Amino acid sequence: MTDTDIPPREDDGLADAGVEERATIEAELDAAPESLRRGVEVIREQVKRLPNGPGVYRMFDARGEVLYVGKARSLKKRVANYARGVGHNIRIARMIAETAAMEFVSTETETEALLLEANLIKRLRPRFNVLMRDDKSFPYILIATDHPAPQIAKHRGARTRKGDYYGPFASAGAVGRTIDALERAFLLRSCADSYYERRTRPCLLHQIKRCSGPCTGEIALDDYAVLVEEARDFLSGKSDRVKTDLARAMDDASEALDFERAAVYRDRLAALAAIQANQGVNPRTVEEADVFAIHAEGGQTCVEAFFFRAYQNWGAHAYFPKADRSLETGEVLGSFLSQFYDAEEPPRLVLLSEEIEDRALLGEALTIRSGRRVEVAVPARGEKKELVDRALSNAKEALGRRLAETATQGKLLAGVQQAFGLSAPPQRIEVYDNSHIMGTAAVGGMIVAGPEGFQKNHYRKFNIRPEDLTPGDDTGMMRQVLRRRFARLQKESPRDAEGRTAEDAPPWPDLVLIDGGQGQLAAARETLTELGLTDVPLVGIAKGVDREAGRETFFLEGKQPFRMPPRDPVLYYVQRLRDEAHRFAIGTHRARRSKEFVANPLDEVPGVGPTRKRALLRHFGTAKAVARAGLADLEKAPGVSRSMAKAIYDFFHEKGER
């Protein structure tokens, strides 16, 4: 066929290509795999109907799973690039080959498209996009304004409570240390309002000079308001003025020979100095900024974030986004930022270590979201450049540590493969343990480890259902946990005849470790066999004599029980896995036991909320007294109608008869 024999295909993505170029593209496409040609045909059909305006597009595979979410200034031009089918890198070619359908959302502006794209990526987590692995919200310090004596507290999540929020802080630990020092510096209360209302004498925090005691009138509310205002000034960047005022007050008290009051001011100044000493570098010219630096090495990427507010450094956090190796660092950083600020409030200034494609567009989007002008810049000199360089240095160090840990982890996993006769180093190890007291508040715990260490977002707890179980039956508990875990895995991640699963399906374990000996191992294997699973490697770990670490016995099917050499690094690694499972199971058990211990029977009564529950407890004294009360007595309680009294009475008496 000659060039002139190729019929024109209007609006199929090749409309802007000349005759010769079209012929070349079609020839290369004919030689491409059939799956790629099918994907190109799907995309070309969509291009014919697309507008030239901005919007967001989604690519789906044959199962309806989202492959990729992208935004475009012109949907038609952007998607037409995929319609060519050739000249793409391996990642894009794979994405096109798997595309079975597409969906589009038109927007008024490209800025709206950027905001929508970030929201969809975080919600849908398509496997061909750059993904944030840690998207938890950052903690803030809250000085509440919904009480006559404002409380200082740590806050995370939606800002539903009235008050002044200061942050973000890089970690909960940084907030805790700062609040601890602020209590000593400004003597603000951190107790809950309900605790405040019940106080009749000063609490321990007042005794150790960390609270001024407004709850019992140790300080007048007007004087307490002065302390609150000083704390606000300090957190708002007026720390020098606050420290100057405190130093002047200390000098005045000393000259008046009031050494006890002078000592109070001295301690408050020391607390403020401690806060600033823990902050590291504090900028002189940058009042409010987020600093991001990116570094890629060894197939992994690190984004280091610094947070500066009120001329103070409020911490740093290292992220390791999931990104294809073919992507440039600027592309990764741009996608990361749009997802990061989908949930976080942007500051007035965002500093980057390198240029990103949509820097101006990102600034417009953040300006719209925050309602104030936000500048996104790549500084070339001055203190701002110094801050970026410091963040970049931290990113390199953090990634270096992670790569070193990964290398060490790889050697340990190779040792696990050899020790337990696996076909390859395990990429996912699941460890199970149970915890209970004589069968009560029984829970099962599952922890997960792999090449990147413990994967805590994959941990799972199982509240043991006591039906058909003898209290304290550890083997029965293990059977129940494994049955529930693997029955669900079969449903969510079915495997084909060759043991393969969908790429985005929940992963199967390469090794399962059971805390127990031959009996537990046999029960585990029997449970999995009942589910039709015979190829999941199982290992039982029996504690050593006198439960001594280092003398554990390992049980495998078809092999005699054995021990590892006392100083074998693989033994230490397996011990760490078992101890982590034990820690997680015990912690979960204690949390459940505490919840059951403080549970109030009134919480189960339909229609009885917190206000009515408090009224009943004030009237009767205890929940047990409410349960024993007669119908007439219940009707006398404040806020309890005749119908509600009957509902409460019926609940407890019918419950007792069951």
N, C-alpha and C positions, 0 to 999 in steps of 0.2 A: 504494500500500500504506500503510495506517495504522500507527500505532505498535503497536497491539495485534496487527497481522498479523505482526510480526517474531517468529519463533519463538525461544525462549530457547536459547542455545548454552552449555551449562554447561561451565565449565573451559576456555573457548577464549580466555581473556585478557580477556573483557569481562563476566565474571560479576559484577563489582562495579559495573558501569555501570547506571544506570537506563534505563528504556524509551526516554525521549526522548534521552538521551545516546547510547545504542546506535544509535538511528536516525540521529543526526547523524554519528556515526563511520562508519556503513555508507554513508551518502550521500556523504561526502567520499571514502571509499575507492573507491566506484564510479566517481568522476570521476578517480581517480588512474591513472597509467600501468599497463599490464597487468603489467609486470615487478614493480612494487611489490605489486600484488595477489597475484601468485604467491608472492612472498617472505613476505607476511603469512600466506597459507594454510599454508605450510611451518611457520612458527613457531607458528601456532594448533594445529596437529596435535601439536606437541611439548609445548605447555603442558598439554594434557589429562593427560599422563602424568608431569608433573614433581612432585617432592616440595617441601615447604615449607622444607626444611633448607638449610644453606649448601653451596656448591660452586662449580665452575668450568664455564663453558660456552664452546663453540667454534662459530663460524659458518663454513660452507664454501660455496664457489661451485660451479658446475656441473662444474668440472674437478677438484674435490676439494682446491683450495688453501684454506688457512685465511684467512678474511677478518678475524676479530676474536676475541680471547680476553678474557673478562671473568669477574669473580668476583661472588658475590652472597651476602648473608645469607640470602635466601630465593630459591632458583632460580625457583620458580613466579612470585613477584611480580615479580622482575626481568625475566624473559623475557616476562611478560604485558605489560609496557610496550611492547615491540616489536610485540606482537600487535595493538595498536590500529591501527598503520600510518599514523596521522595525528598532526600536532602535533610532528613531529620536525624537526630542522634538516636541511640538505641532506646533510651527511655521514652521518647516521644513516639517512636515507631511501635513499641510495645503497647503504648496507650491507645494509639490509633487502631492497632490490630484487635484489641479487646473491645473496642467501642461498638455497641449494638444499638444504642439510642442516645439522643441528646435532648436536653430541655433548655429553655432560654427564658430570661427575665429581662425585659427592657427597663431602663431607668432614665430619669430626667437628665442626670449628669454622670460623668465618669467618677466623680467623688462618691456619689451614692452607690455606684457599682463597686467601688473599692470597699466601702463599709459592708455591703451585702456579701461580697466575696469572703471577707474575713469571718463574718458571722457563720456562713455556711461551712467553711473549712473547719472551724472549731466544732461545729455541731455534727457534721457528717464524717469528718476525718478520712477524706479520700486518700488512697494509698499512693497516688502519684503526686500529691502536693507535699510541700514542706510542712511538717507538723510539729507543734510544740509538745514536748513530752511531759512537761510540768506546767500545768495551767491553773494551779491553785491561786486563789486571790491572796494579795499581800495583807498583812496585818497593819492596823493603824492604832494610834492613841486617840481615845475619845475623852473629851471633857464634856460631860452631859450638861444640858441646860434645862432639863425637865424636872428639876428638884431644887428646893431652896438651898441645899448644900450640895453643889455639883460633885459628881463622882468622877474619878479618873479611872479608865479601864482600857483593856485591850479590845479591839474590835476587828472583826473580819467579815466580809460579805456586804450585803446591801445596807445602805445607810438609812435605816428606817427610824433610828432614834434621834431625837433632837439634840444637837450639840455641835461642838467644834471638833473636826477630824484633822489629825496631823499624821502625815505619812506620804507614801508608803515606806514601811521598814522592810528590810531584806529578809528578816526572819522573825519568828515568834520569840526566839531567845533575845534578839536585840530589843524588841518591845518590852519584854519582861525586865531586862536589866535597866532600861531607861525609866520605866514606871517605878521600879524599886528605888532608883536614885531620886526621881522626882518626888516620891513620897517623903524621903528624908529632907529634900531641899525645900519643899513647899507645904509639907504636912497635910496633903490632900487625902481624903478618904478614898479607899478602893473597894469598900464593902458594898454589897448589893443593897438596894433600897429596902427590901424586906428585912434584912438584918439590921439596917440602920433604925428602922421603926421599932424594933423589939428591944433595943439596948436600954438598960436602966443604969448602967455604970460603964465607965470607959473600958475599952477592950485592950488586948495585949499590945496592939500596934501603937496605941496612945502611950502605953507605959514605956515602950522602947523608942519613943520620940519619932514615930513615923506617921503619926496622924494627930491632928490638932483637937480631935474629939468634938466635932459639932453635934454629934448625936445626943450627947448628954449635957450640952451647954458649956463644955469646957472652954469654948471660944464662941463669941457672939457671931451671928451669921454675917453681920456687916464686916467684921474683921476677917472672917473666913473668905468673904468675897474678894478681899484685897489679895489674899494668898492665891486665889483662883486666877485673878487678873495677872499676877506676877508670873504664874505658870504659863498662861497664854502668851505673855510677852516673850518669855524664854523660848517657847516652841515656835514662835512666829519670827524669830531671828533677832530679837532685841536682847540677846543674852548679855552683852556688855553693859547695857543700862541696868539690867536686873542685878548683875554682880556688883556694879558700882554702888547701887542703892543699899545692897546688903552690907557691903564693906563699910559704908558711911554709918549705917545703923550699928554695926559692931563697934566702930570707934566711939560712937556716942555713948553706947552702953558701957564701954570700958572707962571712958572719962567720968561717967556717973558712978563708977565703982560697982555697977550691976554686972558682975562677972558671970553670973549664971545666964542672964539674957545674952551677953556677949558670946558665951559658949554656944548658944543655940544658933546665932547667926554664923559663927565660925563653922559649925557642922553643916549648915545649909550651903555655905560657900564651897566646902569640901565636896559635897554631893554634886554640885554643878560642875566642879572641876573634873570629877570622876566621869561624868557623862561625856564631856568634851575630850577627855583623854582616851576614851574607848572608841572615838569616832575616826581616829586616824587623821587623814588630811581633810581640812575644812577650807573651801575656796574663799578667796577674798572678794572676787568680782562676780561670782555666779551665785545668785540668790536661790534660784529654783531651776533644776534641770535633771533630766535622765540622760545618762551616758551609756552608749552601747558600742561595744567593740567585738569584732568577729575574727576568729582564726580557725583555719581548716588544716588538718594534717592527718595522714594515715587513714583516710576515708571517713573521718569523723569531724564534726564541727562544734565549736563552742562559741556561744554568745555571752559575754560578760556584761552585766548591767549594774551601774552605779546609780544611787539615788541621792540627790542633793536637794534639801529643802531648808529655807531660812538660813542660808549660808552654812549649813551643817551637813555632814556626811551621815546619812541614815542607813548605810550598809550596801553590800553588793551581793549579787546572786549570779551563779553560773548556770546557763542553760545548754543543753545538748540536743538541739532539734534533729528530728529525723528528716534527712534530705538525701536525694540521689547524688552520687559522686560527680555526675556530669554537670551539676549546677555550679555556677560561679558564686563566690561568697556574697557578692552584692545582691544576687537574686534571692539567696537564702535569707539575708538580713532584711530585705524589703518585705518578703512574705512573713517572716517572723514578727516584724514590728506591727503589721496590720492585724495580726492575730493577738499580739500582746495587748494592744490598746483597744481591742474589742471589749475587754472587761475592766481595764484600769483607766483611771482618770489621768489624762496627760498633763504634764507641767507646761509652763510657758516656753520652755526651750528643750529640744531633744538634740543631743550631740551624737554624731556617728563617726565611726573610724574610717568609713569609706563611702563612696557615692552609691546611691541606689537609683534604679531607673525612674521610679515615681516619687522622688523626694518632694517636689512641689505639691503633687497631688495628695501625698500623705499629710503634708502640713495643712492643706485645705480641709481634708477629712477630719483631722483632729481638732481643727478650729470649729468645725460644725458641731462635733460631739461635745466639746467642752464649753462652747458658748463664749470663748475668748480666743484671741489670736495665739496660735502655737507655731513656733518657728522650728523647722527641722534643718540642721546645718551640719556641715563637715568642716570643722575649724582647721585652719592652716598654721596658726601661730597663737602665741599668748597662753594665758592660763587655761583657756578652754581646750587648746591642743594638748596641754600637759595632762589634763584630766582624761582625755581620750587615750593618750599614750599609756597612762597608768592602767586604765581599763583593759587595753590591748595586752599589756604585760601580764595582767592577771588572767586574761583569757588563754594566753599561751601556757602559763603555768598550770591552770586548771585542766586544760586538754592534755598536757604532758602527764599529769598525774593519772588522768583517766586512761590514757594509752598504756601507761606502765601497769596499772591495775588490770587492764584487759589482758596484757601479755602474761602477767602472773596467773591470772584466772585461766587463761588458755592452757598453761602447763598443768595446772591442777585438774582441769577437766580431762586432759589427756591421761593423767594419772588415774582418774576415776574410771575412764574407759578401760584401762589395762587391768585395774584391780577387780572390776566386776564383769569383765569379759564382754563389753559392749562392742557393737560394730563400728562406732564412731564416737568422738567426744560428745557428751550430752550437751545440748543447747538449752534444755529446760529440765530441771530437776525439781520434783515436787516431794515435800516431806510432810508427813502427817503425824499428829500427836493428839491425844485426848487429855482433858483435865476435868476433875470433879472432886467432890468430897462425899464419899459414900453414895455416889450416884446422883447427888443433888446438884443443880445448876450445871449439868454436864454440857461440855462443849467440845467440838473437834476443831482443830486448827490445821490449815494447809499453808505452808510457806513455799515460795518459788525462788530458785536461784538459777543463774546462767552465766554466760560470758561477761556480762556487765555487773555481776554480783547479785545481791538480793534485789528482787523485783517486787517491792512492797505494794505497788498498786495492783499486783496479781494475788496478794494474800487473800484467803477466804476463811470465814468462820462458819461453823455449822452448829446450830443449837440442837442438841441431841433430843430426839423425840422419845419420851420414856415408854411409849406403848410397845408391848411385846419384848421389853428389856428387863432383865433382872438388875436391880440397883447395883452399880459397881461392876457390871459386866463389860470389861474393857474390849474384849473380842467382839461382842455384839455392837458396841459403839463404833468400832473401827469398820465393821461390815456396813453399818448404816451410812457412815460418812463416805466411804468409797462408792457405795451403790448410788447415793445421791449425786456425788461428783461426776462419776463416769456416765451415768444415765443422761445427765444434762449435757455432758460433752458430746455424747453420741448424737444427741438431738441438734445441738448448735453447730457441730463441726463434723458432719458425716465424712467417712473415708471411703475412697473407691477400692477396687479390688487390689490395687497396688499399695494401698495405705496412704494415698495422697489426699490432701484436703484443699479446699479453696484457699487462695493466697491470703485473703483477709479474714479467714475463719479463726476462732480461738485455737491456739496451738495445743497439740497433744504432748504429754511428757515423754522424754526419752529415758527417764529413770524415775522410779518411785521408791522412796525410802520410808520404811515403817518403823516406828519406835517400838520394838518388841522382838521376841525371839521366834522360834520355830512355829509356835501356835498361832501367833499373830500373822506370820507370813502365810501359813496355810489358809487361814481364814480370808486373808486378802486375795490370794489367788483363786480360791473358791468363789468369792464374790464377783470377781472380774470374769471368771469363766461363765457364771450364770448370765452375765450380760453379753456373752459371745466374744469376750476380749481375752486372747491368749498370748498376745505379742507385746504386752506392756511389761518391760523389765521391772522386777520387784526385788528389793533387798531388805531384809530385816536386821535391825541393829539392837542386839541385846547388851544391856549394861554389864560392865565388868564385875568381878567379885567385889563385894562391899560397895557397889556402884562407883568403883574407882575409874576415873577417866584414863584412857590409854590401854585398858584391858577389855575393850568391847569385842564381842564376838559377832561376826557377820554371817548371815544365813542367805544362801541363794539356792534356787531350785536346781536339782541335779548336781550339786556340788557339796562337798563336806564343809561344815562350819569352819571358819578360819579367823585368825587375827592378823592385824597388820603390825609391822615393826613399830616399836614404841615411839620413835622419832620421825616416823614417815610423815612428810607434809600432807599427803592425801588423807591420812588418819586425822590430822588436825583439822583439815578442811571439812571432813564428814562430821567431826565432832561439832564444829561451828554450825553446820546446817542443822544438826539435831538439837543443839542448844537453842538456836533461834526458833525452831518449831516449838520447843518446850516453853520458851519465854512467851511466844505469841499465844499459845494455848492457855497458859496460866493467866496471862493478862486479860484475855477475853473472858475466862471463867470468873475472875475476880470482879470484872465489870458487871457481868450478869448477876453474880451473887449480891453485889452491892445494890444493884437495881431492885432485885427481888426483896432485899432486906428493908429498903426504905419504901417499898411500894405500899400505897395506901389503898385499902379496899374501896374507899369512896371514889377512887379514880376510875373504877369499873362501872359505876352506876350511870346509866344513860341519863343525860340531862343535867348532871351535876358538874358544873365547871369550877374553875378556881375560886371565883367569888362566893358561890354557894357553899363550896367545900370549907372555905375559911369560916363562913357564918355557922355552919354545923359544928365545926370543931370548937369554936369559941363558946357555943351554947352547951355542948355536951362534954367537951374536954378531950375525948379520944374517939377514934373511929370505932373501937369496940363498943363504946357506949352508944354510938349512933346505931350500930347493928342490933343492939339489944333493946333499943327504945321502942315503945309502943306507938301506934298510929297517932293517938291523941298528943303524945309528947312531941312527935315530929312536927305536927301542925303548929305547935307553939314556937318553933324555932323561927328566927327572923329570916324573911325572904323565902320561906318555904310555903307554897300553896297546898291546898288539900290534895290536889291531884299529884303534885310532886311528892308530898309526904307518903301517899299510897304507893307511888312508884318505888321510893326508897325502901319502904316497909316490905313490899312484895319481893324486891330484889334480894334482900338479905334472908328472908324467910324461905323463899323458894330455893335459894342457893343452898341453905342449910338442909333442905329436904332431899336434894339431889344425891 
